[in-house]
Amino acid sequence: MSTLFHSARKLDAHGQVDDFWMLVEGNTITATGSGHERPDATANVDVAGHWLVPGFLDLHGHGGGGHAYDDGPDEILSALATHRAHGTTRSVISLVANPLAFMRESLGVIADLASADPLVLGSHLEGPFLAPGNRGAHNHDYLLEPSPYALEELIGAARGTLRQITIAPELPGAMEAIDVLVEAQVAVGIGHTLADEALAHEAFDRGARLLTHAFNAMPGIHHRAPGPVVAAFDDERVTLELILDGKHVHPSVAHLAFGAAPGRIALVTDAMAAAGSVDGDYTLGTLNVAVRDGLAMLRGTTTIAGSTLTQDAALRCAVTEARVSAQDAVTALTLTPARALGLDHRHGLLAPGFAADAVLLDHSWHVTGVWADGLKL
């Protein structure tokens, strides 16, 4: 089975090409070009001059469509269906802090899903190794200091599918934990922390390569105390997650971040169950969340509890509100997150040898079609 996409306006990290065509065989892009001379295929998709971009990759999300990733395989699959309809073809499944036994079980569930579905990239432990003073929407009772025992238990439970873990580097044993995780080929994100710039630099030098939802749950940028965000700006090895919904980070600050760290901003959702759904009452892990006007907060507080964002909405916010170029915004949804996980040899571009993941977008950046592994979703 082969499929030819044609008459497209292609946009990826390598730039824009008009009258673009792309030949897909099985789950792989086998040829690309432009113009009217193009190969034959079993099926044809006329893009009709609209945008054709790579499938989005979300490094960090907790649910969607009314379903939470903490609640078992059926709930995970239902939540993923919502995000896939909005262009996210590959997802890392994020877990909040919970009892260690529960987290081990959840990691096993995600490992099973990842083995059955290549669109599930694996897991992200956002907890439990977080600073109590900047824990955000994580239950204080389940926070831990990173011990060799806990790390061994969690890495083992994931059976090779733990993609990312967030750590507050000021915790006792955190630097040694980064060493262990880097050796296990797990991407380490610095986040939910009170660390200053110097400590963040130390963590990056030990091998941490991500900043978990930059600006949120960490010290901000002060002119005499630059904090971990500036440390990440200064280190070209580091990718900065950004929740670009206009609520977590002001669009003007997002514009600044794209300028300060070109090619290193990964737009993530950090979505909880209400993403792609409706306002109402939800849970995030063991905590109660109220969603009003699309803003999720821990009930009875002003603490933001994840987002209701989908990645196509992040793209629109980047282009229309944060004054980010369309190419940079698409890169932040595709090649940059793929590179952060070491998957940029296969994901993030519309080029021969890359996975046949593609999103069709109209001229106002709304999704009109999604393909993953060569199949229409």
C-alpha positions in Angstrom: 0.0 0.0 0.0 1.4 3.4 -1.0 -0.1 6.8 -0.6 0.9 10.0 -2.4 0.2 13.3 -0.7 0.3 16.1 -3.3 -0.4 19.8 -4.0 0.7 20.6 -0.4 2.3 23.6 1.3 4.9 21.7 3.3 6.3 23.2 6.5 8.8 21.6 8.8 12.1 22.5 10.5 13.8 22.6 7.1 11.4 25.2 5.8 8.5 25.7 3.5 8.0 24.1 0.0 5.0 24.8 -2.1 3.4 22.3 -4.5 5.0 19.6 -2.4 4.4 15.9 -2.8 5.3 13.0 -0.4 5.2 9.3 -1.1 4.5 7.0 1.8 5.0 3.2 1.7 3.9 1.4 4.8 4.8 3.4 7.8 7.7 5.4 6.2 8.1 8.4 3.9 10.1 7.0 0.9 10.3 10.1 -1.4 9.5 13.8 -1.5 9.6 16.5 -4.1 7.7 19.4 -5.7 6.0 20.1 -8.9 3.7 18.1 -11.2 6.0 15.3 -11.9 5.4 12.8 -9.1 5.3 9.0 -8.7 2.3 6.8 -8.9 0.7 5.4 -5.8 -2.1 3.1 -4.7 -4.0 6.0 -3.0 -3.8 9.8 -3.4 -4.4 12.6 -1.0 -5.0 16.0 -2.5 -3.9 18.5 0.1 -5.3 21.4 -2.1 -2.7 24.0 -1.1 -3.2 23.6 2.6 -0.4 23.1 5.2 1.2 19.7 5.5 3.4 19.4 8.6 5.0 16.5 10.6 2.9 14.8 13.3 3.2 16.6 16.6 5.1 14.9 19.5 4.0 15.7 23.1 6.7 15.2 25.7 4.4 15.9 28.6 0.7 15.3 29.1 -1.6 13.8 31.8 -4.9 13.2 29.9 -7.6 14.6 27.7 -11.2 14.1 26.5 -12.4 13.6 30.1 -9.9 10.8 30.7 -6.7 10.7 32.9 -3.5 8.8 32.2 -3.3 7.7 35.8 -6.6 5.7 35.5 -5.6 2.6 33.5 -5.1 1.5 29.9 -8.7 2.2 28.7 -8.6 5.7 30.0 -5.2 6.3 28.5 -6.3 5.2 25.1 -9.4 7.3 25.3 -7.4 10.4 26.3 -4.9 9.7 23.5 -7.7 9.6 20.9 -8.6 13.1 21.8 -5.0 14.4 21.4 -4.5 12.4 18.2 -7.5 14.2 16.6 -5.7 17.4 17.4 -2.5 16.4 15.6 -0.5 14.7 18.3 0.7 11.5 16.7 3.3 10.4 19.3 2.8 10.9 23.0 4.8 10.4 26.2 2.5 9.5 29.1 3.1 11.6 32.2 2.4 10.5 35.7 2.0 12.7 38.8 3.3 11.8 42.2 1.5 8.8 43.7 2.4 6.0 46.1 5.5 4.1 44.8 3.5 0.9 44.3 0.9 2.7 42.3 3.5 4.3 40.1 5.2 1.0 39.5 1.9 -0.4 38.3 1.2 2.6 36.1 4.6 2.3 34.5 3.9 -1.4 33.7 0.6 -0.5 32.1 2.3 2.1 29.9 5.1 -0.3 29.0 2.4 -2.8 27.8 0.7 0.0 25.7 4.0 1.1 24.2 4.8 -2.5 23.1 1.4 -2.7 21.4 1.1 0.8 20.0 4.2 2.6 18.5 2.4 5.9 18.9 2.9 5.6 22.7 6.5 6.5 23.2 6.7 5.6 26.9 6.4 7.3 30.2 7.4 10.5 32.0 7.5 10.6 35.8 6.8 14.1 36.7 6.8 13.0 40.4 7.7 12.0 43.0 11.2 13.7 43.2 9.9 17.2 43.5 10.6 20.1 45.9 7.7 20.3 48.5 7.9 24.1 48.3 7.2 24.1 44.5 5.2 20.9 44.1 2.3 22.5 42.1 -0.5 20.0 41.6 1.3 17.0 43.2 0.2 15.5 46.5 2.7 16.4 49.2 2.2 13.1 50.9 3.7 11.2 48.0 6.8 13.3 47.3 10.1 11.5 47.8 13.8 12.1 47.9 15.5 10.2 45.0 17.0 7.1 46.6 18.8 4.2 44.7 16.0 1.9 45.8 13.2 4.0 44.4 15.1 4.7 41.2 15.8 1.0 40.7 12.1 0.1 41.4 10.8 2.7 38.9 13.3 2.1 36.1 12.6 -1.7 36.4 8.9 -1.3 36.4 9.0 0.7 33.1 10.9 -2.2 31.3 12.9 0.2 29.1 10.1 2.6 28.3 10.8 5.4 30.9 11.6 8.3 28.6 11.7 11.2 31.0 11.8 12.0 34.7 11.5 15.4 36.4 13.7 16.1 39.4 14.3 19.0 41.7 18.1 19.2 41.8 18.3 20.5 45.3 16.9 17.3 46.9 19.4 15.1 48.7 20.8 12.5 46.3 19.5 14.3 43.2 22.8 14.7 41.5 23.6 11.1 42.0 20.2 10.2 40.7 20.8 12.2 37.5 24.0 10.1 37.0 22.0 6.9 37.3 19.2 8.0 35.0 21.6 9.3 32.3 23.3 5.9 32.3 19.9 4.3 31.9 19.2 6.5 28.9 16.4 8.4 30.6 16.1 12.1 29.8 16.2 14.1 33.0 14.2 17.3 33.3 14.8 19.9 36.0 11.5 21.2 37.4 9.2 21.7 40.4 12.2 23.2 42.0 13.6 26.1 44.1 17.0 25.8 42.5 19.0 28.9 41.6 21.0 29.4 38.4 24.2 27.8 39.7 22.5 24.7 40.8 20.6 24.3 37.5 23.9 24.7 35.7 25.4 21.9 37.9 22.4 19.6 37.0 22.8 20.3 33.3 26.5 19.5 33.6 25.6 16.2 35.2 23.4 15.3 32.2 20.0 16.8 32.7 18.8 18.0 29.3 15.3 19.3 29.8 13.6 22.1 31.7 10.1 20.9 32.7 7.5 23.5 31.8 9.8 26.5 31.8 8.8 29.4 34.1 6.2 27.3 35.9 6.9 25.8 39.4 10.4 27.3 39.5 12.0 30.6 40.4 11.4 33.3 37.7 13.9 35.5 36.1 15.0 38.3 38.4 17.7 40.8 37.3 19.9 39.8 40.3 18.8 36.2 40.5 18.4 34.8 37.0 17.2 31.3 38.1 17.0 28.0 36.2 15.3 29.5 33.1 18.3 31.6 32.3 20.6 28.7 33.0 18.7 26.7 30.4 18.8 29.6 27.9 22.6 29.6 28.3 23.1 25.9 27.7 22.7 24.8 24.1 22.3 21.2 25.3 19.0 21.9 27.1 15.5 21.7 25.7 12.9 23.9 27.4 9.3 22.7 27.6 6.8 25.4 27.2 3.0 25.3 27.9 1.8 27.9 25.4 -1.9 28.3 26.2 -1.7 32.0 27.1 -2.4 31.2 30.7 0.8 29.4 32.0 3.2 31.8 30.2 2.4 35.2 28.8 2.7 35.2 24.9 5.3 38.0 25.1 7.4 35.9 27.5 7.0 32.9 25.1 8.3 35.2 22.3 11.3 36.0 24.5 12.0 32.3 25.1 11.9 31.4 21.4 14.4 34.2 20.8 16.7 33.2 23.7 16.8 29.5 22.9 16.3 29.1 19.1 15.5 25.5 18.1 15.3 24.4 21.8 11.7 25.2 22.7 9.4 22.1 22.9 5.7 23.0 23.0 4.0 20.6 25.4 0.4 20.4 26.6 0.8 19.3 30.3 -2.8 18.5 29.6 -5.1 17.0 32.2 -8.4 15.2 31.6 -10.3 18.4 30.7 -8.2 19.0 27.6 -10.5 18.7 24.5 -13.4 18.4 26.9 -15.6 20.8 29.0 -15.3 22.8 32.1 -16.2 21.0 35.3 -14.8 19.0 38.2 -11.9 16.5 37.7 -9.1 14.8 39.5 -5.4 14.9 38.8 -3.8 12.0 40.6 -5.4 12.1 44.1 -6.2 15.8 44.0 -9.4 17.6 43.1 -9.3 20.0 40.2 -11.9 22.6 39.1 -11.9 23.8 35.5 -13.5 27.1 34.8 -13.2 29.0 31.5 -10.6 26.4 30.4 -8.3 27.1 33.4 -7.6 24.1 35.6 -6.8 24.8 39.3 -6.6 22.8 42.4 -10.0 23.1 44.1 -10.1 25.9 46.6 -6.7 27.3 45.5 -5.1 29.4 42.8 -2.6 26.7 41.9 -2.7 25.8 38.2 -3.2 22.0 37.8 -2.1 21.1 34.3 -3.8 22.6 31.3 -6.7 22.1 28.9 -4.4 22.5 26.0 -4.1 20.6 22.7 -1.0 21.0 20.6 -2.8 22.5 17.6 -4.1 25.2 20.0 -0.5 25.8 21.1 0.6 26.2 17.5 -2.1 28.8 16.9 -1.1 30.7 20.1 2.5 30.7 19.1 1.8 32.1 15.6 -1.0 34.5 16.4 -0.3 35.7 19.9 3.4 35.0 20.7 4.6 36.3 17.3 6.6 33.2 16.6 7.3 32.3 13.0 5.2 29.4 11.7 8.4 27.4 10.9 9.7 27.9 14.5 6.3 27.0 16.0 6.0 23.8 13.9 9.6 22.9 14.8 8.7 23.3 18.5 6.0 20.7 18.1 7.9 18.2 16.0 11.7 18.0 15.5 12.7 19.7 18.8 10.8 17.3 21.1 11.9 14.3 18.9 15.5 15.5 19.4 15.1 15.8 23.2 14.3 12.1 23.3 16.9 11.1 20.7 14.3 10.2 18.1 15.2 12.9 15.5 16.5 10.3 13.1 13.0 9.0 12.6 10.5 11.7 13.8 10.0 15.4 13.3 10.5 15.9 9.5 8.7 15.3 6.3 11.6 13.6 4.6 12.6 10.2 3.2 13.3 7.6 5.9 11.1 9.4 8.5 8.0 8.0 10.0 4.8 8.7 8.0 3.3 11.0 10.6 1.6 14.0 9.1 -1.0 16.7 9.9 -3.1 18.7 7.5 -3.9 22.2 8.6 -6.1 24.8 7.1 -5.0 28.4 6.6 -6.1 29.3 10.1 -4.0 26.4 11.6 -6.9 24.1 12.4 -6.4 20.4 11.9 -8.3 18.8 9.0 -6.6 15.4 8.8 -4.1 13.3 10.8 -1.9 10.4 9.6 0.4 8.3 11.8 2.5 5.4 10.7 1.0 5.9 7.3 -2.6 5.3 8.5 -5.3 8.0 8.7 -6.5 8.4 12.3 
